[in-house]
Amino acid sequence: MTPNNAVFNKILIANRGEIACRIIKTAKQMGIVTVAVFSDADRDSLHVSMADEAVHIGPSPSNESYLVIDKIIQAALISGAEAIHPGYGFLSENAQFCKQCKIHNLIFIGPPVEAILAMGSKSAAKNIMAKADVPLVPGYHGDNQKPAVLKQAADDMGYPVLLKAAAGGGGKGMRAVAHADEFEEALAAAKREALNGFNDEIMLVEKYLLGPRHVEIQVFCDQHNNAVYLFERDCSVQRRHQKVIEEAPAPGMTEELRQRMGEAAIRAAKAINYQGAGTVEFLLDTRGEFFFMEMNTRLQVEHPVTEMISGQDLVEWQLRVASGEPLPCTQDQLQIKGHAFEARIYAEDPENDFLPATGTLSLLRPPAESAYVRVDTGVVEGDQVSIYYDPMIAKLVVWDRDRERALARLTEALSNYRIAGLTTNICFLYNLATTHSFRRGDVDTGFIEKYESEIFRQRSEDINYGAPLAAEAILAARQDSAKQQAAQSSEPNSPWHLANSWQANSITKPRVQVKIGAREITVEADPNNLNTQLKVVAADTESFNLFTDQGVFHCSEVKPDLGLQDNQADGNLTAPMNGTVVTLLVKSGAPVSKGDSLMVIEAMKMEHAIIAPADGTVSEFFYKEGELVDGGAELLAFAESEEAQ
């Protein structure tokens, strides 16, 4: 046995960001020396400073650093690490990486290569699950990948259908198709994304269930044929097939259904001789029937909610199982205690189709951690959120003895999260968590679309409530600024320092033009009767988040247009974010119709199509495939047809 009851002397973490930091914390508690790897972009990252040692593995793009197997293996050998923890994403479910670890006598902290291969192909996994008596969603999982064959399968099972990359995960290479005439374009986009993300474009076609919940079971298996399930997580609330808020246990779950799902998950794991941490994902319909989706052969992003309700450290379990120890607990010893939520804090713009955001974290003040609040992060104030990696800033995890109290913890913690320098999804998360349906636990995978107007505060009653408060916050900020100027002035009592619309003979109520989300509204406010209790969090120098009892509003003051801004050239379309040009979909000079996709930009593992605003012609593209573009850069010259004008 190694010092301090450690199962290994030294491990290398083949990952970055918050999950690398998370693994390092547990490893250090166990007395294990940690080795980080880093790219050029991550040279000064938090996970590098936290680790005992660090090895540079290449340029910023992940396909030149974190995804290069040889570089990771060499870093482990050079550092003298005995084992490699892959985290999640990157090489965590790569069978070749697992195989290379074994060849070089490095322990892979995860399942055997055979299990990864079995679950790595969604089509092969379906066949294995059928034999193990695990219920399946109807679908096509065949080897014939001709577009006509895939479309015929979709036509036969009926729309809507879901296209899924066989080697995929995390919503990459996935498209929902509502109608037959959308199939070809969706298939091409899904295959492109799958090839870019996994170097594999094999697709599955599945029946798209209406109103299902996404409920997953955490399983753990050791090398001694022991297996347990650590209950379930409800991950139904998603956007772009990526999870937003997860919770454990699942709302409304019965002991009988939990046991049936848990036992099915154990059958799935034993069918492939699984070892380590794994997650079996199910779709749960309104009748209480569940269907196997996939098995993730790694630690999940949302594993903290399971840790919070079980009292177990799943990373410690991984390390002990990988070293050959038996599972720390039997099924009978595991109990659910309380309720937990995880909210993923992202650098993204929910009001602009969740486009990823880049920039500097000029202000980063998370809520205070306690027995009730946990923040897993991989960044500190001053760090850059770049175009190269996933835009996650942190995972906010809360716990309390029941769902209602835990949800109150979540909304309080979100309202105390201070981030400035770039756009985040905190407003979106707060409003989602405070909707009546979410409070009731009435969730499914279409939740965000169903309650869009309530979540984004687009309803008239929300605007009418929020706009006056936003105007008061703006006036209060003006008064604070005026007081500061007066304090620094040689004439502090000058009327020029007043911010209450002072006039020679009277005081009038100023009209403030406020922008709430995408809506602009003019408000008349009384500067002498301001609400000083408003909780305002600056998002950047131009806008702020306004937290109220009825939700949070992203607000800004609409400045008068004095003709000082340079206008963009008419007819040119701009990049919505920093990224890389993936493909040009039309030729210069070719006529296009309104709604046609013109080109595709990829940033932070997600594709975004540039759409024709009207019938017309693309006269010129300003970028080629593979070139980097800055957010706001002109991408192409577009001329509307005379009929469209």
C-alpha positions as CSV (number, residue, x, y, z in Angstrom):
1,M,0.0,0.0,0.0
2,T,1.3,3.4,-0.9
3,P,1.6,6.3,1.6
4,N,-1.5,7.7,3.4
5,N,-3.6,4.8,2.2
6,A,-3.2,6.0,-1.4
7,V,-4.0,3.4,-4.1
8,F,-1.5,4.9,-6.5
9,N,1.7,6.9,-6.0
10,K,1.2,9.2,-9.0
11,I,-1.6,9.7,-11.6
12,L,-1.8,11.8,-14.7
13,I,-5.1,13.6,-15.5
14,A,-5.6,13.6,-19.3
15,N,-8.0,16.5,-19.2
16,R,-8.4,20.2,-18.4
17,G,-10.8,22.6,-16.7
18,E,-13.2,21.8,-13.9
19,I,-13.0,18.1,-14.2
20,A,-9.2,18.1,-14.0
21,C,-9.4,20.3,-10.8
22,R,-12.1,18.0,-9.4
23,I,-9.9,14.9,-9.8
24,I,-6.9,16.6,-8.4
25,K,-8.8,17.5,-5.2
26,T,-9.7,13.9,-4.4
27,A,-6.3,12.6,-5.4
28,K,-4.5,15.0,-3.1
29,Q,-6.9,14.0,-0.2
30,M,-5.8,10.4,-0.8
31,G,-2.1,11.3,-0.8
32,I,-1.7,10.7,-4.6
33,V,0.8,12.9,-6.6
34,T,-1.0,14.5,-9.6
35,V,0.3,15.4,-13.0
36,A,-1.6,17.8,-15.3
37,V,-1.2,18.2,-19.0
38,F,-1.8,21.5,-20.8
39,S,-2.0,23.1,-24.2
40,D,-0.7,26.6,-25.1
41,A,-4.1,28.2,-24.2
42,D,-4.0,26.5,-20.8
43,R,-0.5,27.3,-19.8
44,D,-1.7,29.4,-16.9
45,S,-4.9,27.5,-16.1
46,L,-6.1,26.6,-12.6
47,H,-5.7,22.8,-13.1
48,V,-2.0,23.4,-14.0
49,S,-1.4,25.4,-10.8
50,M,-3.3,22.9,-8.6
51,A,-1.4,19.8,-9.8
52,D,2.0,18.8,-8.4
53,E,3.5,18.5,-11.8
54,A,2.5,19.6,-15.3
55,V,3.5,18.6,-18.9
56,H,3.0,20.7,-22.0
57,I,1.4,18.7,-24.8
58,G,1.0,21.1,-27.7
59,P,-0.9,23.9,-29.4
60,S,-4.3,25.2,-28.3
61,P,-6.6,23.2,-30.6
62,S,-7.7,20.0,-28.9
63,N,-6.9,17.9,-31.9
64,E,-3.3,18.9,-31.6
65,S,-3.1,18.5,-27.8
66,Y,-5.7,16.8,-25.6
67,L,-6.9,14.5,-28.3
68,V,-3.4,13.3,-29.3
69,I,-2.9,9.8,-27.7
70,D,0.8,9.6,-28.2
71,K,1.4,13.0,-26.4
72,I,-0.7,11.9,-23.4
73,I,1.0,8.5,-23.2
74,Q,4.5,10.1,-23.4
75,A,3.6,12.7,-20.8
76,A,2.6,9.9,-18.4
77,L,5.8,7.9,-19.1
78,I,8.0,10.9,-18.7
79,S,6.4,11.9,-15.4
80,G,6.5,8.4,-14.0
81,A,2.7,8.2,-13.5
82,E,1.3,4.8,-12.8
83,A,-2.2,5.5,-14.0
84,I,-4.2,7.9,-16.2
85,H,-7.6,9.4,-15.3
86,P,-9.3,10.6,-18.5
87,G,-12.0,12.7,-16.9
88,Y,-15.0,13.2,-19.3
89,G,-14.9,14.2,-23.0
90,F,-11.7,14.2,-25.0
91,L,-10.2,10.6,-24.8
92,S,-12.4,9.3,-21.9
93,E,-14.3,6.9,-24.2
94,N,-11.6,6.2,-26.7
95,A,-10.9,2.5,-27.0
96,Q,-7.6,3.1,-28.7
97,F,-6.4,5.3,-25.9
98,C,-7.4,2.6,-23.4
99,K,-5.5,0.0,-25.4
100,Q,-2.4,2.2,-25.6
101,C,-2.4,2.6,-21.8
102,K,-2.4,-1.1,-21.4
103,I,0.4,-1.6,-23.9
104,H,2.6,0.9,-22.0
105,N,1.7,-0.6,-18.6
106,L,-0.3,2.3,-17.5
107,I,-3.6,1.7,-15.7
108,F,-6.6,3.3,-17.4
109,I,-8.9,4.7,-14.6
110,G,-12.0,3.5,-16.4
111,P,-13.6,0.4,-17.9
112,P,-11.8,-2.3,-20.0
113,V,-11.3,-1.7,-23.7
114,E,-13.9,-4.3,-24.5
115,A,-16.5,-2.4,-22.6
116,I,-15.7,0.9,-24.3
117,L,-15.9,-0.8,-27.7
118,A,-19.2,-2.4,-26.9
119,M,-20.8,0.9,-25.8
120,G,-18.8,3.1,-28.1
121,S,-21.0,2.1,-31.0
122,K,-24.6,2.9,-30.2
123,S,-25.8,0.4,-32.8
124,A,-23.7,-2.4,-31.3
125,A,-24.8,-1.4,-27.8
126,K,-28.5,-1.7,-28.8
127,N,-28.0,-5.3,-29.9
128,I,-26.2,-6.1,-26.6
129,M,-29.0,-4.5,-24.6
130,A,-31.7,-6.4,-26.4
131,K,-30.0,-9.7,-25.4
132,A,-29.7,-8.4,-21.8
133,D,-33.4,-7.7,-21.7
134,V,-33.0,-4.0,-21.4
135,P,-35.9,-2.1,-23.1
136,L,-35.1,-0.2,-26.3
137,V,-36.5,2.7,-28.3
138,P,-37.6,1.7,-31.8
139,G,-34.9,2.7,-34.4
140,Y,-32.5,1.9,-37.2
141,H,-29.0,0.8,-36.1
142,G,-27.8,-0.9,-39.2
143,D,-24.5,-0.9,-41.1
144,N,-25.9,0.5,-44.4
145,Q,-25.2,4.2,-44.1
146,K,-26.5,5.3,-47.5
147,P,-28.6,8.5,-47.0
148,A,-31.5,6.9,-48.9
149,V,-31.5,3.9,-46.5
150,L,-31.4,6.2,-43.5
151,K,-34.2,8.3,-44.8
152,Q,-36.3,5.3,-45.7
153,A,-35.9,4.1,-42.1
154,A,-37.1,7.5,-40.9
155,D,-40.0,7.4,-43.3
156,D,-41.0,3.9,-42.1
157,M,-41.0,4.7,-38.4
158,G,-42.7,8.0,-38.9
159,Y,-41.6,11.6,-37.9
160,P,-40.4,13.1,-35.7
161,V,-37.1,11.1,-35.6
162,L,-33.8,11.7,-34.0
163,L,-30.5,11.4,-35.8
164,K,-27.6,10.4,-33.5
165,A,-23.9,9.8,-34.1
166,A,-23.1,6.2,-33.3
167,A,-19.9,7.3,-31.6
168,G,-21.3,10.4,-30.1
169,G,-22.2,12.0,-26.8
170,G,-22.9,15.4,-25.3
171,G,-25.4,16.3,-28.0
172,K,-22.8,16.3,-30.7
173,G,-23.8,14.9,-34.0
174,M,-27.4,14.9,-33.1
175,R,-30.4,16.4,-34.9
176,A,-34.2,16.2,-34.4
177,V,-36.0,15.9,-37.7
178,A,-39.7,16.9,-37.7
179,H,-40.5,16.4,-41.4
180,A,-39.3,14.4,-44.3
181,D,-38.2,17.4,-46.3
182,E,-35.8,18.4,-43.5
183,F,-34.0,15.1,-43.4
184,E,-31.2,15.5,-46.0
185,E,-29.9,18.8,-44.5
186,A,-30.1,17.6,-41.0
187,L,-28.3,14.4,-41.9
188,A,-25.5,16.3,-43.6
189,A,-25.1,18.6,-40.6
190,A,-25.1,15.7,-38.0
191,K,-22.5,13.7,-40.0
192,R,-20.3,16.8,-40.3
193,E,-20.4,17.4,-36.6
194,A,-19.9,13.7,-35.8
195,L,-16.9,13.5,-38.1
196,N,-15.4,16.7,-36.5
197,G,-16.1,15.6,-33.0
198,F,-15.4,11.8,-33.1
199,N,-13.8,11.1,-36.5
200,D,-16.8,8.9,-37.2
201,E,-19.9,9.7,-39.2
202,I,-21.9,6.6,-38.7
203,M,-25.5,7.6,-37.8
204,L,-28.5,6.0,-36.0
205,V,-32.1,6.9,-36.6
206,E,-34.5,6.6,-33.7
207,K,-38.1,7.3,-33.1
208,Y,-38.4,10.6,-31.3
209,L,-40.6,10.1,-28.2
210,L,-42.9,13.0,-27.3
211,G,-42.8,14.4,-23.8
212,P,-40.2,12.0,-22.4
213,R,-37.9,12.5,-19.4
214,H,-34.2,11.8,-19.5
215,V,-33.4,9.8,-16.4
216,E,-30.0,8.1,-15.9
217,I,-28.7,5.5,-13.5
218,Q,-25.2,5.8,-11.9
219,V,-23.7,2.3,-11.8
220,F,-20.4,1.1,-10.4
221,C,-18.6,-2.2,-10.9
222,D,-15.4,-3.6,-9.6
223,Q,-12.9,-6.3,-10.7
224,H,-14.6,-8.9,-8.4
225,N,-17.9,-9.1,-10.1
226,N,-19.6,-6.7,-7.7
227,A,-22.0,-4.1,-9.0
228,V,-24.3,-1.4,-7.5
229,Y,-26.4,1.5,-8.7
230,L,-26.2,4.8,-6.9
231,F,-29.7,5.8,-7.7
232,E,-30.9,8.1,-10.5
233,R,-30.5,11.6,-11.9
234,D,-33.1,13.5,-13.8
235,C,-31.4,15.4,-16.7
236,S,-34.5,16.3,-18.7
237,V,-34.0,20.0,-18.9
238,Q,-31.8,20.4,-21.9
239,R,-31.0,22.8,-24.8
240,R,-29.4,21.5,-28.0
241,H,-29.5,18.0,-26.5
242,Q,-27.1,19.2,-23.8
243,K,-28.1,19.2,-20.1
244,V,-28.7,22.5,-18.3
245,I,-30.0,21.6,-14.8
246,E,-29.7,18.1,-13.3
247,E,-31.2,16.8,-10.1
248,A,-31.2,13.8,-7.9
249,P,-33.3,12.0,-7.0
250,A,-35.7,12.3,-9.9
251,P,-39.0,14.1,-9.1
252,G,-41.9,11.7,-8.6
253,M,-39.7,8.6,-8.7
254,T,-41.2,5.6,-6.9
255,E,-39.1,3.0,-5.1
256,E,-40.5,0.3,-7.4
257,L,-39.6,2.2,-10.6
258,R,-36.2,3.1,-9.2
259,Q,-35.4,-0.5,-8.5
260,R,-36.6,-1.7,-11.9
261,M,-34.4,1.0,-13.6
262,G,-31.5,0.3,-11.3
263,E,-31.6,-3.5,-12.0
264,A,-31.9,-2.9,-15.7
265,A,-28.8,-0.7,-15.5
266,I,-26.9,-3.4,-13.7
267,R,-27.9,-5.9,-16.4
268,A,-26.6,-3.5,-19.0
269,A,-23.2,-3.2,-17.2
270,K,-22.8,-6.9,-16.5
271,A,-23.6,-7.7,-20.1
272,I,-20.3,-6.1,-21.1
273,N,-18.2,-7.1,-18.0
274,Y,-18.1,-3.5,-16.9
275,Q,-15.6,-2.0,-14.4
276,G,-15.6,1.5,-12.8
277,A,-18.1,4.3,-13.0
278,G,-20.7,4.2,-15.7
279,T,-24.0,5.8,-16.5
280,V,-26.9,4.1,-18.2
281,E,-29.2,6.7,-19.8
282,F,-32.9,6.0,-20.2
283,L,-35.9,7.8,-21.7
284,L,-38.8,7.6,-19.3
285,D,-42.3,8.2,-20.8
286,T,-45.5,9.5,-19.2
287,R,-46.7,5.9,-18.6
288,G,-43.7,5.0,-16.5
289,E,-42.1,2.9,-19.2
290,F,-38.4,3.4,-19.8
291,F,-36.1,2.8,-22.8
292,F,-32.3,2.4,-23.0
293,M,-30.6,5.3,-24.9
294,E,-26.9,4.7,-24.3
295,M,-24.3,3.9,-21.7
296,N,-21.5,6.5,-21.0
297,T,-18.4,4.6,-20.0
298,R,-16.9,7.4,-17.9
299,L,-17.7,9.8,-15.1
300,Q,-20.5,12.1,-15.9
301,V,-20.5,15.9,-15.8
302,E,-23.4,15.8,-13.3
303,H,-21.8,13.2,-10.9
304,P,-21.8,15.8,-8.0
305,V,-25.6,15.5,-7.5
306,T,-25.2,11.8,-6.9
307,E,-22.3,12.5,-4.5
308,M,-24.4,15.0,-2.6
309,I,-27.4,12.6,-2.0
310,S,-25.3,9.5,-1.4
311,G,-22.4,10.9,0.7
312,Q,-19.9,9.1,-1.6
313,D,-16.9,10.4,-3.5
314,L,-17.2,8.9,-6.9
315,V,-13.7,9.9,-8.0
316,E,-12.3,8.1,-4.9
317,W,-14.4,5.0,-5.9
318,Q,-12.9,5.2,-9.4
319,L,-9.3,5.3,-8.1
320,R,-9.9,2.4,-5.6
321,V,-11.7,0.2,-8.2
322,A,-9.0,0.8,-10.8
323,S,-6.3,-0.3,-8.3
324,G,-8.1,-3.6,-7.8
325,E,-10.0,-2.8,-4.6
326,P,-13.6,-4.0,-4.1
327,L,-16.5,-1.5,-4.1
328,P,-16.6,0.5,-0.9
329,C,-20.3,-0.2,-0.4
330,T,-22.9,-2.9,-1.1
331,Q,-26.3,-2.0,-2.5
332,D,-28.0,-2.3,0.9
333,Q,-25.5,0.2,2.5
334,L,-26.4,2.9,0.0
335,Q,-29.1,5.4,0.9
336,I,-30.6,8.6,-0.5
337,K,-30.2,11.6,1.8
338,G,-31.9,14.8,0.7
339,H,-32.1,16.4,-2.7
340,A,-29.5,18.0,-4.9
341,F,-29.4,20.2,-8.1
342,E,-26.6,21.1,-10.5
343,A,-26.8,24.1,-12.7
344,R,-24.1,24.5,-15.4
345,I,-22.8,28.0,-15.6
346,Y,-21.8,28.7,-19.2
347,A,-20.3,31.5,-21.2
348,E,-23.1,31.8,-23.7
349,D,-26.0,34.0,-24.8
350,P,-29.3,32.2,-24.2
351,E,-31.2,35.1,-25.9
352,N,-29.2,34.6,-29.0
353,D,-29.8,30.9,-29.6
354,F,-27.3,30.0,-26.8
355,L,-24.3,31.0,-28.9
356,P,-21.0,30.5,-27.0
357,A,-19.3,33.6,-25.7
358,T,-15.6,34.4,-25.4
359,G,-13.8,37.0,-23.4
360,T,-12.1,37.7,-20.1
361,L,-13.6,36.9,-16.7
362,S,-13.0,40.5,-15.4
363,L,-15.2,39.7,-12.3
364,L,-15.8,36.2,-10.9
365,R,-17.4,35.9,-7.5
366,P,-19.2,32.6,-6.9
367,P,-21.5,32.2,-3.9
368,A,-19.8,31.0,-0.7
369,E,-19.4,27.3,-0.4
370,S,-20.8,25.3,2.5
371,A,-22.4,22.0,3.3
372,Y,-25.3,23.2,1.1
373,V,-23.4,24.9,-1.7
374,R,-20.6,23.5,-3.9
375,V,-18.9,25.1,-6.9
376,D,-16.8,23.0,-9.2
377,T,-14.8,25.2,-11.5
378,G,-11.6,25.3,-13.6
379,V,-11.2,29.1,-13.9
380,V,-10.3,32.1,-11.7
381,E,-10.9,35.8,-12.1
382,G,-8.9,37.2,-15.0
383,D,-8.9,33.9,-17.0
384,Q,-9.9,33.9,-20.7
385,V,-12.7,31.8,-22.1
386,S,-11.4,30.9,-25.5
387,I,-12.8,29.5,-28.7
388,Y,-10.9,26.2,-28.3
389,Y,-12.9,24.4,-25.6
390,D,-16.3,24.0,-24.0
391,P,-17.5,27.3,-22.6
392,M,-18.4,26.0,-19.1
393,I,-17.4,28.3,-16.3
394,A,-18.5,26.2,-13.4
395,K,-21.0,23.7,-12.0
396,L,-23.1,25.1,-9.2
397,V,-24.3,22.3,-7.0
398,V,-26.7,22.7,-4.0
399,W,-28.2,20.3,-1.5
400,D,-30.8,20.3,1.2
401,R,-33.0,17.8,3.0
402,D,-35.9,18.0,0.4
403,R,-36.5,19.3,-3.1
404,E,-38.2,22.5,-2.1
405,R,-35.4,23.6,0.2
406,A,-32.7,22.5,-2.3
407,L,-34.4,24.6,-5.0
408,A,-34.5,27.6,-2.7
409,R,-30.7,27.1,-2.2
410,L,-30.2,27.0,-6.0
411,T,-32.1,30.3,-6.7
412,E,-30.3,32.0,-3.8
413,A,-26.9,30.8,-5.0
414,L,-27.6,31.9,-8.6
415,S,-28.6,35.4,-7.5
416,N,-25.3,35.7,-5.6
417,Y,-23.2,34.6,-8.5
418,R,-21.2,37.6,-9.8
419,I,-19.6,37.3,-13.3
420,A,-18.6,40.2,-15.6
421,G,-16.6,40.5,-18.8
422,L,-18.7,38.2,-20.9
423,T,-22.3,37.0,-21.4
424,T,-23.4,34.0,-19.2
425,N,-26.5,32.0,-18.8
426,I,-27.2,32.9,-15.1
427,C,-30.3,34.9,-15.9
428,F,-31.6,32.0,-17.9
429,L,-30.9,29.4,-15.2
430,Y,-32.6,31.6,-12.5
431,N,-35.7,32.1,-14.5
432,L,-35.9,28.5,-15.5
433,A,-35.5,27.3,-11.9
434,T,-38.3,29.7,-10.7
435,T,-41.0,28.7,-13.3
436,H,-44.0,27.2,-11.7
437,S,-43.6,24.0,-13.7
438,F,-40.0,23.4,-12.6
439,R,-40.9,24.1,-9.0
440,R,-43.5,21.3,-9.3
441,G,-41.0,19.0,-10.9
442,D,-43.1,18.8,-14.1
443,V,-40.2,18.4,-16.5
444,D,-39.4,16.7,-19.8
445,T,-36.8,17.0,-22.6
446,G,-38.9,19.7,-24.3
447,F,-39.3,21.9,-21.2
448,I,-37.3,24.9,-22.4
449,E,-39.2,25.1,-25.7
450,K,-42.5,24.6,-23.9
451,Y,-41.9,27.4,-21.4
452,E,-39.8,29.7,-23.5
453,S,-41.8,32.9,-23.0
454,E,-41.8,32.4,-19.2
455,I,-38.1,31.5,-19.0
456,F,-37.0,34.4,-21.2
457,R,-39.4,36.9,-19.6
458,Q,-40.9,37.8,-23.0
459,R,-44.5,38.1,-21.7
460,S,-46.1,41.5,-21.5
461,E,-46.7,41.0,-17.7
462,D,-43.0,40.4,-17.2
463,I,-41.9,43.4,-19.2
464,N,-44.5,45.6,-17.5
465,Y,-43.2,44.5,-14.1
466,G,-39.5,44.5,-14.9
467,A,-39.1,47.7,-16.9
468,P,-39.9,50.2,-14.1
469,L,-37.5,48.4,-11.8
470,A,-34.8,48.5,-14.4
471,A,-35.3,52.2,-14.9
472,E,-35.0,52.7,-11.2
473,A,-31.8,50.7,-11.1
474,I,-30.4,52.9,-14.0
475,L,-31.3,56.1,-12.2
476,A,-29.8,54.8,-8.9
477,A,-26.6,54.1,-10.8
478,R,-26.6,57.6,-12.2
479,Q,-27.0,59.1,-8.7
480,D,-24.2,57.0,-7.3
481,S,-22.0,58.2,-10.2
482,A,-23.0,61.8,-9.6
483,K,-22.2,61.6,-5.9
484,Q,-18.8,60.2,-6.7
485,Q,-18.1,63.0,-9.1
486,A,-19.3,65.6,-6.6
487,A,-17.1,64.2,-3.9
488,Q,-14.1,64.6,-6.3
489,S,-15.1,68.1,-7.5
490,S,-14.0,71.5,-6.2
491,E,-17.7,72.6,-6.3
492,P,-19.6,69.6,-4.8
493,N,-22.9,71.5,-4.6
494,S,-23.1,72.4,-8.2
495,P,-26.4,71.5,-9.9
496,W,-24.4,70.0,-12.7
497,H,-23.7,67.1,-10.3
498,L,-27.4,66.3,-9.8
499,A,-28.8,63.2,-11.4
500,N,-32.5,63.9,-10.8
501,S,-33.4,65.8,-14.0
502,W,-33.0,69.1,-12.2
503,Q,-34.4,72.1,-14.0
504,A,-34.3,75.8,-13.0
505,N,-37.9,75.9,-11.8
506,S,-38.9,72.3,-11.2
507,I,-37.9,68.6,-11.0
508,T,-39.4,66.4,-13.6
509,K,-39.5,62.6,-13.9
510,P,-37.0,61.6,-16.5
511,R,-37.8,59.2,-19.3
512,V,-35.5,56.2,-19.4
513,Q,-35.3,53.9,-22.4
514,V,-34.7,50.4,-21.1
515,K,-33.8,47.2,-23.0
516,I,-35.0,44.0,-21.3
517,G,-33.8,41.0,-23.3
518,A,-34.7,41.8,-26.9
519,R,-37.5,44.3,-26.0
520,E,-37.1,48.1,-25.7
521,I,-39.5,50.2,-23.6
522,T,-39.5,53.8,-22.4
523,V,-40.2,54.3,-18.7
524,E,-41.0,57.5,-16.7
525,A,-39.3,57.1,-13.3
526,D,-39.2,59.2,-10.1
527,P,-35.6,59.8,-9.1
528,N,-36.7,60.8,-5.6
529,N,-38.5,57.5,-4.9
530,L,-36.1,54.8,-6.0
531,N,-36.2,51.2,-4.8
532,T,-32.9,50.9,-3.0
533,Q,-33.4,47.1,-2.3
534,L,-33.0,46.0,-5.8
535,K,-30.3,43.4,-6.3
536,V,-28.3,44.4,-9.4
537,V,-25.3,42.5,-10.7
538,A,-23.2,44.1,-13.4
539,A,-22.7,41.9,-16.4
540,D,-20.4,44.3,-18.2
541,T,-20.0,48.0,-18.6
542,E,-23.2,48.4,-20.6
543,S,-25.7,45.9,-19.0
544,F,-26.7,44.4,-15.8
545,N,-28.8,41.5,-14.3
546,L,-31.7,42.6,-12.2
547,F,-32.9,40.0,-9.6
548,T,-36.4,40.4,-8.4
549,D,-39.0,38.3,-6.5
550,Q,-40.6,37.4,-9.9
551,G,-37.4,36.5,-11.8
552,V,-34.2,38.0,-13.1
553,F,-34.0,40.3,-16.1
554,H,-31.0,41.1,-18.3
555,C,-31.2,44.8,-18.8
556,S,-29.4,47.8,-20.3
557,E,-30.0,51.4,-21.0
558,V,-30.6,52.3,-24.6
559,K,-28.3,55.1,-25.4
560,P,-29.4,57.8,-27.8
561,D,-28.0,57.4,-31.3
562,L,-25.9,60.5,-31.9
563,G,-24.6,59.3,-35.2
564,L,-21.2,58.5,-33.8
565,Q,-21.2,54.8,-34.5
566,D,-19.9,53.4,-37.7
567,N,-22.6,51.5,-39.5
568,Q,-21.9,48.1,-41.1
569,A,-22.0,47.9,-44.8
570,D,-25.5,47.0,-45.9
571,G,-26.1,43.5,-47.1
572,N,-23.2,41.9,-45.2
573,L,-23.7,39.2,-42.6
574,T,-21.5,38.9,-39.5
575,A,-20.1,36.1,-37.4
576,P,-22.2,35.6,-34.2
577,M,-19.2,34.5,-32.2
578,N,-15.5,33.7,-32.5
579,G,-15.0,30.5,-34.4
580,T,-13.8,28.5,-37.4
581,V,-15.4,28.3,-40.8
582,V,-16.5,24.7,-41.3
583,T,-18.0,24.8,-44.7
584,L,-19.4,27.1,-47.4
585,L,-22.7,25.7,-48.5
586,V,-23.4,27.8,-51.7
587,K,-21.2,29.2,-54.5
588,S,-20.6,32.9,-54.9
589,G,-23.1,34.3,-57.4
590,A,-25.6,31.5,-56.9
591,P,-29.2,32.5,-56.1
592,V,-30.5,31.5,-52.6
593,S,-33.9,31.6,-50.9
594,K,-34.8,33.1,-47.5
595,G,-33.9,30.6,-44.8
596,D,-31.2,28.8,-46.8
597,S,-28.0,27.9,-44.9
598,L,-25.1,29.7,-46.5
599,M,-22.1,28.7,-44.4
600,V,-21.4,26.9,-41.1
601,I,-19.2,28.2,-38.3
602,E,-18.0,26.0,-35.4
603,A,-17.0,27.2,-32.0
604,M,-16.6,25.4,-28.7
605,K,-17.6,22.1,-30.3
606,M,-20.9,23.5,-31.6
607,E,-21.9,24.3,-35.2
608,H,-23.9,27.5,-36.1
609,A,-25.4,28.0,-39.6
610,I,-25.4,31.4,-41.2
611,I,-28.9,31.8,-42.7
612,A,-30.0,33.9,-45.8
613,P,-32.2,36.7,-44.4
614,A,-34.1,37.0,-47.7
615,D,-34.2,35.8,-51.3
616,G,-31.0,37.0,-53.0
617,T,-27.5,36.3,-54.0
618,V,-24.2,35.7,-52.2
619,S,-21.8,37.9,-54.2
620,E,-18.7,37.0,-52.2
621,F,-17.4,35.0,-49.2
622,F,-14.8,36.8,-47.1
623,Y,-13.4,33.6,-45.5
624,K,-12.4,30.2,-46.6
625,E,-13.1,26.8,-45.0
626,G,-10.8,26.3,-42.0
627,E,-10.1,30.0,-41.4
628,L,-10.7,31.6,-37.9
629,V,-13.2,34.4,-37.6
630,D,-13.8,37.0,-34.9
631,G,-17.2,37.6,-33.5
632,G,-18.8,40.5,-35.4
633,A,-16.6,40.0,-38.5
634,E,-18.2,40.4,-41.9
635,L,-18.5,36.9,-43.4
636,L,-20.0,37.5,-46.8
637,A,-21.6,40.1,-49.1
638,F,-25.3,39.5,-49.7
639,A,-27.6,41.2,-52.1
640,E,-31.4,40.9,-51.8
641,S,-33.3,40.2,-55.0
642,E,-35.6,43.0,-56.2
643,E,-38.7,40.9,-55.4
644,A,-37.6,40.6,-51.7
645,Q,-37.0,44.3,-51.3
